[in-house]
Amino acid sequence: METLSFLEQRGYLQKWGKETYWTITMRGQVLVHRKFFKSFRPITVRRQVDELVERAAAVNTAIRFPDYVTCLKVTSKYPITVASSGISIAFALNRKNITEEKYEQAANILRRESNEKFGNIVQHIFYPHTAIRKFLKSGSRILKLEQFSAEEIQQLQGTIIFEDDGTSKTNTEASSV
């Protein structure tokens, strides 16, 4: 009852009819639908960034991905010293040095594994990039990933945390992820 009285004083609830009935006010509705951002500790954010770099290296050596990550650049404040709701990272992809046939084969395998319905040809063609982005993010709520071209990413302000020129193992010597 004390909690209800407190919420009524704040304007989130109002009495409705009888003494023991309450209804939510417009202000309460706004609070209910308000988006709250979780704050993550610096050590958690750093761990997620380290795991992202490992996943980028895995993409570059895996046969199943037809593209490789050329650059990861932190566009948020770096190094990570304070708690935050996330970290913005730009990434660039480039095509692996494989034949057109192997590229399409890898892309088709990714499309089949996804079980996604493609609404248009653009989604179908660029799905390998989407699959790599999903793998890099791996469900993390901390990482805010955005894809750029190699030229655009060089123009961005930030700190490069991963760079690859495409010389890593990508063909028969590569491990599958």
Phi, psi and omega in degrees: 000325179296320180296317179297319178296320178298314180294327177292318179297325179282346178094013181270334179232160173218152179290147183224110178071257184280172182297326186262006179255138181228153174225155182276140179271175178300319179298321177294322177298318179298318179295320180297320184266003180288140179272124178256133180263131179279141178260129182255142180293152180303321181295325178291317179296316179298320179297318179296321179293318178299318178294325176298316179298320177297319179293324177297318177296323178294320177299318184292333181260350183277140178287329188291342178258125183279352179239165177231157180276120179271329185202140168239126181230125177282120180260353174275181177297129182217139005288161185279113182237342182233160177295145180210170180271359179160177181224133181270129181227129176263144177221155179233142179243154175218156181286138177290158181278071179229165181291162178300321180296315179292325178298310181296323179297313179296319180296318179294323177297317178298318180296317180295319180296331185285330185058025179271149174266126182265121184285337181206173185293330180295316177298321180295313183292318185267012180299324177305322177294319179296319179296320179294318178299316178298320179294318179297317181288321178046043175076008182288131175274349182277320185278125175250096185265140176219133183270139177226165172283166181299324180289317181295321183293331178291333180280342182287145172281138178155188183244126178283126180248349179205135178215139179215134181263009177092010182269000179288164181297126180229345185258243188288336181278349187287150175270150177266142181255000000 
